[in-house]
Amino acid sequence: MKFLPLILVLLFVSCFAGQVLVGLQGKFVLLEESDGFVDVKELEKLGLTFVLSEVSGRAYLIFEKKIVLLTKDGNVTVDFLDVYENAAKFIDKKVFIKAEVLQQILQLRAEKTPSGQPVLLDSVPILSSANFEKNRLRLNFVGFVSEQMVSTRTSKGKLVVEISPCINFATAADPVKIQADATSVRVELELGVDVEPVMVSKFEPSALTFELRMPMLGKEWIANGVYWQQTTERISNKEVLVNYLWIDPTVVELRPAISSSGIGTLESVDAMVMKNNAIAGVNASYFDPNTAMPIGLLIVDGKILQAPYGDRPVFVYTYAGTVHIERFYFDINVRIGQLLFIVKGINTVAIGEVLIFTKEFGLPIPKRDDMLYFVVEKGKVVSRGWTSRVPEAGFVLAISNKYEKYLQEVRPGDPVEYVINTNFPYRIKHAVEAGPLLLYQGAPIPDRNQEKNRYGGNIARVNATRTLIATTQDGKVVLVVISDQNGTGGVNYDELVDFCMSKGFYSAMNFDGGSSSVMVIKDKIVSRTPTGWTRAIPVSLLVVQKSD
């Protein structure tokens, strides 16, 4: 048995930056580092086997044919022969190994990322090609690259990508230039335009792709039937950033989405876009910040998830693929047996005489002594009495017990159905209620002051970041997010009306605004958020591929 000093063929810095990136056979893990030691168990993410014996107090790390023994006296023994002193620590139930020793045992190279973070790799990736075509830069590698090994930055007309550690075997062709030294590669892309591109990056095990979008130069194709445009404009002498999505609703669908945990919970728009594999999305309904409940009519795939709030405008996407911004009469009745009741609320924690809860309700159903509960599946009562959750193929009907004498004869098997009363002439597939209404059929609305007063908190009159949806006379849709640029806080209702008129919109309405306003395209937040962070909300409106 021989004791080895900590003198390595490749010297590793003794003072780490708090984390060490380790790469082995195409897998990567970030290890928290303290005083030069890293957590042994985390190495399981690289395919190593870790065993801690409760009896002997010894720990074993197994990789391929190597057996590493770690003991509480601080020794690390490799294959029962080579011993490293003061190379292990046991703290509570965690075991740590000195990073220098780990490097030698696994025969890793010690390098640094572009940010100076220490990295240990079994092999350094090789840049084999760099190609730029259709606003897309693709870098291919022999070997594997992690996100921590890549640094990017954009400026007017330029993209710079630094990869470290990396070796260059690629040849560059205009507009791509490559500079390299022994352990790092710098790729520069000159775009020949006087604007800063918006970049979306995609990491694959052996490739990097950078999509460069320049919507400020005009409408940019995002998907079939969807174009994005980003401009800096002046509205009432205020400089604002305006993001537009120009949408053909006959090609794609505009579909509301709720938080993945259900109604009564919140989620960011970017998470909803990703979860639904959507093309893009914006925030939609107003909501009560105390309860996280959406406010106003909400219909998804023909199913009513929220009851109407009041005389507010509704954006509708029909089964025929047409779009409308309208005020219309809409109420919901429920028939149970031979009795007909007016529904006062759907998926709500508010008190009401007749309530409905669907499977999209994300909270336990409130249990109230003054309510009667009926569980309904496939259009029939299956049981009476409170339940905390809604069945997958049904809903729960809660009715005030003041109607108990009328409901005594209701039994399992009795039919239950919705009865919708509306003057809207088309079959509604999706709907979102919000407001205020800005334009209707090409003109400002005559009851402008009355419309402002329908919204509390002086919402319509203050300057704020705004999200709005508009239709055009030829049946297209425009989603718009207007963000403050110069500290004025944004725009107010009257300025929005003038803005919509200047753009030639046919009808237009607000969605929720302020800190809720956001536009997301695929995996990129393109609008400027007033708070610097993305607020979680209950409902978004997504642009998705058209369903059959």
C-alpha positions as CSV (number, residue, x, y, z in Angstrom):
1,M,0.0,0.0,0.0
2,K,1.4,3.4,-0.9
3,F,0.5,6.9,0.3
4,L,0.3,9.4,-2.5
5,P,0.9,13.1,-2.2
6,L,-1.5,15.4,-3.8
7,I,0.7,16.4,-6.7
8,L,-1.2,16.0,-10.0
9,V,-0.1,15.7,-13.5
10,L,-2.6,18.4,-14.3
11,L,-2.6,20.9,-11.5
12,F,-6.0,21.8,-10.2
13,V,-6.5,25.2,-8.4
14,S,-6.9,24.8,-4.7
15,C,-9.3,27.6,-4.3
16,F,-12.7,26.9,-6.0
17,A,-15.5,29.1,-7.0
18,G,-18.2,27.4,-4.9
19,Q,-19.2,24.9,-7.6
20,V,-17.3,22.4,-9.7
21,L,-18.6,21.2,-13.1
22,V,-17.8,17.5,-13.7
23,G,-18.3,15.8,-17.1
24,L,-18.0,12.1,-17.6
25,Q,-19.1,10.1,-20.7
26,G,-21.4,12.8,-21.9
27,K,-23.1,13.4,-18.5
28,F,-22.6,16.6,-16.4
29,V,-23.2,17.5,-12.8
30,L,-22.6,20.7,-10.9
31,L,-21.1,19.8,-7.5
32,E,-21.3,22.2,-4.6
33,E,-17.7,22.8,-3.3
34,S,-16.5,23.7,0.2
35,D,-12.8,24.0,1.2
36,G,-11.9,21.9,-1.9
37,F,-14.3,19.0,-1.1
38,V,-17.4,17.9,-3.1
39,D,-20.4,15.7,-2.2
40,V,-19.7,12.0,-3.2
41,K,-23.4,11.0,-3.6
42,E,-24.0,13.6,-6.3
43,L,-21.6,11.6,-8.5
44,E,-24.4,9.0,-8.9
45,K,-25.8,11.4,-11.6
46,L,-22.8,10.6,-13.7
47,G,-23.4,6.8,-13.4
48,L,-21.1,6.1,-10.5
49,T,-22.4,3.9,-7.6
50,F,-22.3,5.2,-4.1
51,V,-22.8,3.0,-1.0
52,L,-22.6,4.2,2.6
53,S,-22.5,1.4,5.2
54,E,-24.6,2.1,8.3
55,V,-22.7,-0.7,10.1
56,S,-19.1,0.1,9.4
57,G,-19.5,3.8,8.6
58,R,-17.4,3.3,5.5
59,A,-18.4,4.7,2.1
60,Y,-17.8,3.1,-1.3
61,L,-17.6,4.8,-4.7
62,I,-17.6,2.4,-7.7
63,F,-16.8,3.4,-11.2
64,E,-16.3,0.7,-13.9
65,K,-13.7,-1.6,-12.3
66,K,-12.5,0.9,-9.8
67,I,-13.5,0.6,-6.1
68,V,-12.9,3.7,-4.0
69,L,-13.1,3.3,-0.2
70,L,-13.7,6.4,2.0
71,T,-13.2,6.2,5.7
72,K,-13.9,8.5,8.6
73,D,-10.2,9.0,9.4
74,G,-10.0,11.0,6.1
75,N,-8.3,8.3,4.0
76,V,-9.4,7.5,0.4
77,T,-8.2,4.1,-0.9
78,V,-8.4,3.2,-4.5
79,D,-8.6,-0.5,-5.4
80,F,-7.3,-1.3,-1.9
81,L,-3.8,-0.1,-3.0
82,D,-3.4,3.6,-3.4
83,V,-4.2,5.7,-0.3
84,Y,-4.8,9.5,-0.2
85,E,-4.6,11.0,3.3
86,N,-6.9,13.8,4.4
87,A,-9.0,13.4,1.3
88,A,-12.4,12.5,2.7
89,K,-14.9,14.1,5.2
90,F,-17.9,12.7,6.9
91,I,-20.5,15.3,8.0
92,D,-23.8,14.0,9.3
93,K,-24.9,11.5,6.7
94,K,-23.0,13.1,3.9
95,V,-19.6,12.1,2.5
96,F,-17.2,14.4,0.8
97,I,-14.1,13.8,-1.3
98,K,-11.3,16.2,-2.2
99,A,-11.9,17.5,-5.7
100,E,-8.2,17.1,-6.5
101,V,-8.3,13.4,-5.6
102,L,-11.5,12.9,-7.6
103,Q,-9.8,14.3,-10.6
104,Q,-6.9,11.9,-10.3
105,I,-9.0,8.8,-9.6
106,L,-11.3,9.4,-12.6
107,Q,-8.4,10.7,-14.7
108,L,-10.1,13.9,-15.6
109,R,-8.7,17.1,-17.1
110,A,-8.9,20.3,-15.1
111,E,-10.0,23.3,-17.1
112,K,-12.2,26.4,-16.7
113,T,-15.5,27.6,-18.2
114,P,-15.7,31.1,-19.8
115,S,-16.9,32.4,-16.5
116,G,-13.8,31.0,-14.7
117,Q,-15.7,28.1,-13.1
118,P,-13.6,25.0,-12.5
119,V,-14.5,22.1,-14.7
120,L,-13.3,18.4,-14.6
121,L,-13.7,16.5,-17.9
122,D,-12.8,13.1,-19.2
123,S,-12.5,14.6,-22.7
124,V,-12.5,18.1,-24.1
125,P,-15.1,18.7,-26.9
126,I,-14.0,19.5,-30.4
127,L,-15.8,22.1,-32.6
128,S,-16.2,20.3,-35.9
129,S,-18.3,22.7,-37.9
130,A,-20.0,26.2,-37.7
131,N,-22.8,26.9,-40.1
132,F,-25.1,30.0,-40.5
133,E,-28.2,29.7,-42.6
134,K,-31.7,31.3,-42.4
135,N,-30.9,33.3,-39.3
136,R,-29.7,30.2,-37.5
137,L,-26.1,29.5,-36.3
138,R,-25.4,25.8,-35.6
139,L,-22.3,24.6,-33.9
140,N,-21.5,20.8,-34.1
141,F,-19.1,19.1,-31.8
142,V,-17.2,15.8,-31.4
143,G,-17.8,15.2,-27.7
144,F,-20.2,16.8,-25.3
145,V,-20.9,20.4,-24.2
146,S,-22.8,21.6,-21.2
147,E,-24.5,25.0,-20.8
148,Q,-21.9,26.1,-18.3
149,M,-19.2,25.8,-20.9
150,V,-20.9,28.3,-23.2
151,S,-21.1,32.1,-22.9
152,T,-23.0,34.2,-25.4
153,R,-23.6,37.9,-25.9
154,T,-25.3,40.0,-28.5
155,S,-24.7,43.6,-29.6
156,K,-25.8,45.6,-32.7
157,G,-25.5,43.3,-35.6
158,K,-23.3,40.8,-33.8
159,L,-23.3,37.5,-31.9
160,V,-20.3,36.2,-29.9
161,V,-20.2,32.7,-28.6
162,E,-17.3,31.5,-26.4
163,I,-16.9,27.8,-25.6
164,S,-14.4,26.7,-22.9
165,P,-12.9,24.2,-22.6
166,C,-13.0,23.4,-26.3
167,I,-10.7,22.6,-29.2
168,N,-11.3,23.9,-32.7
169,F,-11.2,21.8,-35.9
170,A,-13.8,23.8,-37.8
171,T,-13.2,26.1,-40.7
172,A,-15.2,29.3,-40.9
173,A,-17.0,30.9,-43.8
174,D,-18.4,34.4,-43.9
175,P,-20.2,35.8,-41.9
176,V,-18.8,33.4,-39.3
177,K,-15.3,34.0,-37.8
178,I,-13.5,31.6,-35.4
179,Q,-10.7,32.4,-33.0
180,A,-9.1,29.7,-30.9
181,D,-6.3,28.9,-28.5
182,A,-5.3,25.7,-26.8
183,T,-8.4,25.4,-24.6
184,S,-11.1,27.7,-25.8
185,V,-13.0,28.7,-29.0
186,R,-14.6,32.1,-29.8
187,V,-17.2,32.2,-32.6
188,E,-18.2,35.6,-34.0
189,L,-21.1,36.2,-36.3
190,E,-21.5,39.5,-38.2
191,L,-25.1,40.1,-39.3
192,G,-24.6,43.2,-41.3
193,V,-27.6,45.1,-39.7
194,D,-27.7,47.9,-37.2
195,V,-29.9,46.2,-34.7
196,E,-29.4,43.9,-31.8
197,P,-30.9,40.5,-32.5
198,V,-33.1,38.6,-30.1
199,M,-31.5,35.2,-29.5
200,V,-33.0,31.8,-28.6
201,S,-30.5,29.0,-27.9
202,K,-31.0,25.3,-28.0
203,F,-28.6,22.8,-26.4
204,E,-28.2,19.3,-27.7
205,P,-25.5,16.8,-26.4
206,S,-23.2,17.4,-29.3
207,A,-24.6,20.6,-30.9
208,L,-25.6,24.2,-30.2
209,T,-28.2,26.1,-32.2
210,F,-28.8,29.9,-31.9
211,E,-31.9,31.3,-33.6
212,L,-31.5,35.1,-34.2
213,R,-34.7,37.0,-34.5
214,M,-34.8,40.6,-35.7
215,P,-38.5,41.6,-35.5
216,M,-37.6,45.3,-35.3
217,L,-36.8,45.1,-39.0
218,G,-40.3,44.0,-39.9
219,K,-42.7,41.2,-39.3
220,E,-40.8,38.0,-38.7
221,W,-42.2,34.5,-39.4
222,I,-42.6,32.4,-36.2
223,A,-44.8,29.6,-37.4
224,N,-47.4,29.1,-40.2
225,G,-49.9,31.8,-39.7
226,V,-47.9,33.6,-37.0
227,Y,-45.7,36.7,-37.4
228,W,-43.8,38.6,-34.7
229,Q,-42.9,42.3,-34.8
230,Q,-41.1,44.3,-32.1
231,T,-40.8,48.1,-32.4
232,T,-40.0,51.2,-30.4
233,E,-42.9,53.7,-30.8
234,R,-44.1,56.9,-29.4
235,I,-47.6,57.0,-27.9
236,S,-48.6,60.5,-26.6
237,N,-44.9,61.5,-26.6
238,K,-44.1,58.4,-24.5
239,E,-41.4,56.1,-25.8
240,V,-42.7,52.5,-25.5
241,L,-41.6,49.0,-26.6
242,V,-44.4,47.3,-28.5
243,N,-44.5,43.6,-29.2
244,Y,-47.0,42.3,-31.8
245,L,-48.1,38.9,-32.8
246,W,-50.0,38.9,-36.1
247,I,-52.1,35.7,-36.2
248,D,-54.2,34.0,-38.8
249,P,-56.9,32.1,-36.7
250,T,-57.7,29.8,-39.7
251,V,-54.2,28.4,-39.5
252,V,-53.5,28.3,-35.8
253,E,-55.8,28.3,-32.7
254,L,-56.0,30.8,-29.8
255,R,-56.7,28.7,-26.8
256,P,-56.9,29.7,-23.1
257,A,-54.7,27.7,-20.7
258,I,-54.9,27.4,-16.9
259,S,-52.2,26.7,-14.3
260,S,-51.1,23.1,-14.4
261,S,-52.2,22.7,-10.8
262,G,-55.8,23.8,-11.6
263,I,-58.0,26.7,-11.1
264,G,-57.2,28.4,-7.8
265,T,-53.4,28.2,-8.5
266,L,-50.9,30.3,-10.4
267,E,-48.2,29.6,-13.0
268,S,-46.1,31.8,-15.3
269,V,-47.0,32.2,-18.9
270,D,-43.6,30.9,-20.1
271,A,-44.3,27.7,-18.1
272,M,-47.8,27.4,-19.7
273,V,-46.3,27.9,-23.2
274,M,-43.7,25.2,-22.5
275,K,-46.2,22.8,-20.9
276,N,-48.6,23.1,-23.8
277,N,-45.9,23.1,-26.5
278,A,-47.4,26.3,-27.7
279,I,-46.0,28.7,-30.4
280,A,-46.6,31.8,-28.2
281,G,-48.6,33.1,-25.3
282,V,-49.7,36.2,-23.4
283,N,-51.4,36.8,-20.0
284,A,-55.2,36.9,-20.2
285,S,-57.9,37.1,-17.5
286,Y,-58.1,39.3,-14.5
287,F,-57.9,37.5,-11.2
288,D,-58.2,38.0,-7.4
289,P,-54.7,38.0,-6.0
290,N,-56.0,36.9,-2.6
291,T,-57.6,33.7,-3.9
292,A,-55.9,33.2,-7.3
293,M,-59.3,32.8,-8.8
294,P,-59.8,34.0,-12.4
295,I,-62.5,36.7,-12.9
296,G,-64.9,36.4,-15.8
297,L,-66.2,33.9,-18.3
298,L,-63.7,31.3,-19.3
299,I,-64.4,28.5,-21.8
300,V,-61.9,26.0,-23.0
301,D,-62.7,23.4,-25.6
302,G,-66.4,24.2,-25.2
303,K,-66.3,23.6,-21.4
304,I,-67.3,26.4,-19.1
305,L,-64.6,26.8,-16.4
306,Q,-65.7,30.2,-15.0
307,A,-69.0,32.0,-14.9
308,P,-69.4,35.5,-16.4
309,Y,-68.5,38.4,-14.2
310,G,-70.6,41.2,-15.7
311,D,-71.1,43.4,-18.7
312,R,-67.5,43.1,-19.9
313,P,-66.1,42.2,-23.3
314,V,-65.3,38.7,-24.2
315,F,-62.8,37.4,-26.7
316,V,-64.3,34.3,-28.5
317,Y,-62.7,31.7,-30.8
318,T,-65.5,29.6,-32.4
319,Y,-65.5,26.0,-33.6
320,A,-65.5,27.5,-37.1
321,G,-62.2,29.2,-36.5
322,T,-63.6,32.7,-36.5
323,V,-62.7,35.3,-33.8
324,H,-64.9,37.9,-32.1
325,I,-64.7,40.6,-29.5
326,E,-68.2,41.2,-28.2
327,R,-70.4,41.9,-25.2
328,F,-73.2,39.4,-25.0
329,Y,-75.7,37.9,-22.7
330,F,-74.6,34.6,-21.2
331,D,-76.0,32.7,-18.2
332,I,-75.9,29.1,-17.1
333,N,-78.7,27.0,-15.7
334,V,-78.5,23.5,-14.4
335,R,-81.4,21.0,-14.6
336,I,-81.4,18.3,-11.9
337,G,-84.3,15.9,-12.3
338,Q,-87.2,18.2,-13.1
339,L,-85.8,21.3,-11.3
340,L,-84.0,24.2,-13.0
341,F,-81.5,26.4,-11.1
342,I,-79.5,29.5,-12.1
343,V,-75.8,28.8,-11.6
344,K,-74.1,31.5,-9.5
345,G,-70.5,30.4,-9.8
346,I,-68.2,27.8,-11.4
347,N,-64.9,26.6,-9.8
348,T,-65.0,29.3,-7.1
349,V,-64.4,29.7,-3.4
350,A,-67.0,32.4,-3.2
351,I,-70.4,31.7,-1.5
352,G,-73.3,31.2,-3.8
353,E,-76.7,29.4,-3.8
354,V,-75.8,27.2,-6.8
355,L,-72.2,26.3,-7.6
356,I,-70.5,23.9,-10.0
357,F,-67.0,22.4,-9.6
358,T,-65.3,20.7,-12.5
359,K,-62.2,18.5,-12.5
360,E,-60.1,21.6,-13.5
361,F,-60.7,23.0,-10.0
362,G,-57.3,22.8,-8.3
363,L,-58.4,23.1,-4.7
364,P,-60.4,20.9,-2.3
365,I,-64.1,21.7,-2.8
366,P,-65.3,23.9,0.1
367,K,-67.4,22.0,2.6
368,R,-70.3,24.1,3.9
369,D,-73.0,23.0,6.3
370,D,-75.6,25.0,4.4
371,M,-75.0,23.3,1.1
372,L,-76.3,20.1,-0.5
373,Y,-73.8,18.3,-2.7
374,F,-74.5,16.0,-5.7
375,V,-71.8,14.1,-7.6
376,V,-72.5,13.9,-11.3
377,E,-70.9,11.6,-13.9
378,K,-71.9,11.2,-17.5
379,G,-74.9,13.4,-17.1
380,K,-76.4,11.5,-14.1
381,V,-76.3,11.8,-10.3
382,V,-74.1,9.1,-8.9
383,S,-74.1,10.0,-5.2
384,R,-75.2,12.7,-2.7
385,G,-72.9,14.3,-0.1
386,W,-69.8,16.4,0.0
387,T,-66.6,15.2,-1.7
388,S,-63.3,17.0,-1.7
389,R,-62.5,16.2,-5.4
390,V,-64.3,16.1,-8.7
391,P,-64.6,12.9,-10.6
392,E,-62.6,12.7,-13.8
393,A,-65.7,12.3,-16.0
394,G,-68.1,14.6,-14.2
395,F,-68.7,17.5,-11.9
396,V,-69.9,18.3,-8.4
397,L,-73.1,20.4,-8.0
398,A,-73.5,22.3,-4.7
399,I,-77.0,23.8,-3.9
400,S,-78.1,25.8,-0.9
401,N,-80.0,23.6,1.6
402,K,-82.9,26.2,1.5
403,Y,-84.0,24.2,-1.6
404,E,-83.8,20.9,0.3
405,K,-87.5,20.2,0.2
406,Y,-87.4,20.3,-3.6
407,L,-84.4,18.1,-3.8
408,Q,-85.4,15.3,-1.4
409,E,-86.5,13.0,-4.2
410,V,-83.3,13.4,-6.2
411,R,-81.7,9.9,-6.5
412,P,-78.7,8.4,-8.2
413,G,-79.5,7.9,-11.8
414,D,-81.4,11.1,-12.2
415,P,-80.3,13.2,-15.2
416,V,-78.4,16.5,-14.8
417,E,-77.6,18.9,-17.6
418,Y,-76.4,22.4,-18.3
419,V,-78.7,24.8,-20.0
420,I,-77.0,27.8,-21.6
421,N,-78.8,31.0,-22.4
422,T,-77.0,33.4,-24.7
423,N,-77.6,35.7,-27.6
424,F,-74.1,35.0,-29.1
425,P,-74.9,33.4,-32.5
426,Y,-72.0,30.9,-32.9
427,R,-70.8,27.8,-31.2
428,I,-68.1,28.9,-28.7
429,K,-64.9,26.8,-28.5
430,H,-62.8,29.2,-26.4
431,A,-63.6,32.4,-24.5
432,V,-61.9,34.8,-22.2
433,E,-63.6,37.7,-20.5
434,A,-61.5,40.8,-19.6
435,G,-61.6,44.4,-20.7
436,P,-62.0,47.4,-20.9
437,L,-63.3,47.4,-24.4
438,L,-61.2,49.8,-26.6
439,L,-62.7,49.6,-30.1
440,Y,-65.8,48.0,-31.5
441,Q,-66.3,47.4,-35.2
442,G,-63.8,50.1,-36.2
443,A,-64.7,52.9,-33.8
444,P,-64.2,53.9,-30.2
445,I,-67.1,53.0,-28.0
446,P,-69.7,55.7,-27.2
447,D,-69.9,54.9,-23.5
448,R,-66.1,55.3,-22.9
449,N,-66.4,56.8,-19.4
450,Q,-68.9,54.2,-18.4
451,E,-66.6,51.5,-19.6
452,K,-63.7,52.9,-17.6
453,N,-65.9,52.8,-14.4
454,R,-66.5,49.1,-14.8
455,Y,-63.0,48.4,-13.5
456,G,-61.8,49.1,-10.0
457,G,-58.5,50.5,-8.8
458,N,-58.6,53.2,-11.5
459,I,-57.3,50.5,-13.9
460,A,-58.3,52.2,-17.1
461,R,-57.1,55.7,-16.2
462,V,-53.6,55.0,-14.9
463,N,-50.4,54.6,-17.0
464,A,-49.5,50.9,-17.1
465,T,-47.9,48.2,-19.1
466,R,-50.7,46.8,-21.3
467,T,-51.7,43.5,-22.9
468,L,-54.4,43.8,-25.5
469,I,-56.1,41.6,-28.2
470,A,-57.5,43.0,-31.4
471,T,-59.2,41.7,-34.5
472,T,-58.8,43.1,-38.0
473,Q,-61.6,43.6,-40.6
474,D,-60.4,40.5,-42.6
475,G,-60.7,38.2,-39.5
476,K,-57.1,38.2,-38.3
477,V,-56.0,38.6,-34.7
478,V,-53.3,40.8,-33.2
479,L,-51.8,40.2,-29.7
480,V,-50.0,43.3,-28.3
481,V,-47.9,44.0,-25.2
482,I,-46.9,47.6,-24.7
483,S,-44.0,48.1,-22.2
484,D,-42.8,51.3,-20.7
485,Q,-39.4,52.6,-22.0
486,N,-38.8,56.0,-20.4
487,G,-40.1,55.8,-16.8
488,T,-43.7,57.0,-17.5
489,G,-45.2,53.8,-16.4
490,G,-46.9,52.9,-19.7
491,V,-50.1,54.1,-21.3
492,N,-53.7,54.7,-20.2
493,Y,-57.1,53.8,-21.7
494,D,-57.5,56.9,-24.0
495,E,-54.0,56.5,-25.3
496,L,-54.7,52.9,-26.1
497,V,-57.9,53.8,-28.0
498,D,-55.9,56.3,-30.2
499,F,-53.2,53.6,-30.7
500,C,-55.7,51.0,-31.8
501,M,-57.3,53.5,-34.2
502,S,-53.9,54.4,-35.7
503,K,-53.2,50.7,-36.4
504,G,-56.5,50.1,-38.2
505,F,-57.8,47.5,-35.8
506,Y,-61.5,46.5,-36.1
507,S,-62.3,45.6,-32.5
508,A,-59.9,45.6,-29.5
509,M,-60.0,44.9,-25.7
510,N,-57.6,44.8,-22.8
511,F,-56.4,41.8,-21.0
512,D,-55.0,42.1,-17.5
513,G,-52.0,44.5,-17.4
514,G,-49.3,45.9,-15.2
515,S,-47.0,43.3,-13.6
516,S,-49.1,40.5,-15.3
517,S,-48.3,41.7,-18.8
518,V,-46.0,39.4,-20.7
519,M,-45.5,38.0,-24.2
520,V,-43.7,34.7,-24.7
521,I,-42.6,33.2,-28.0
522,K,-41.6,29.6,-27.6
523,D,-38.9,29.6,-24.9
524,K,-38.2,33.4,-24.9
525,I,-39.9,36.2,-23.0
526,V,-39.8,39.0,-25.6
527,S,-41.6,41.8,-23.7
528,R,-40.1,44.0,-21.0
529,T,-41.6,43.2,-17.7
530,P,-42.1,46.2,-15.4
531,T,-40.8,44.4,-12.3
532,G,-38.0,42.6,-13.9
533,W,-39.6,39.2,-13.2
534,T,-42.5,37.2,-14.7
535,R,-45.6,37.2,-12.5
536,A,-47.5,33.9,-12.0
537,I,-51.1,34.1,-13.2
538,P,-54.1,31.7,-13.4
539,V,-55.0,32.0,-17.2
540,S,-53.0,32.7,-20.3
541,L,-54.0,32.8,-24.0
542,L,-51.8,30.6,-26.1
543,V,-51.2,30.3,-29.8
544,V,-51.2,26.6,-30.6
545,Q,-51.2,24.4,-33.6
546,K,-54.8,23.9,-34.9
547,S,-56.5,20.8,-33.4
548,D,-58.6,18.5,-35.5
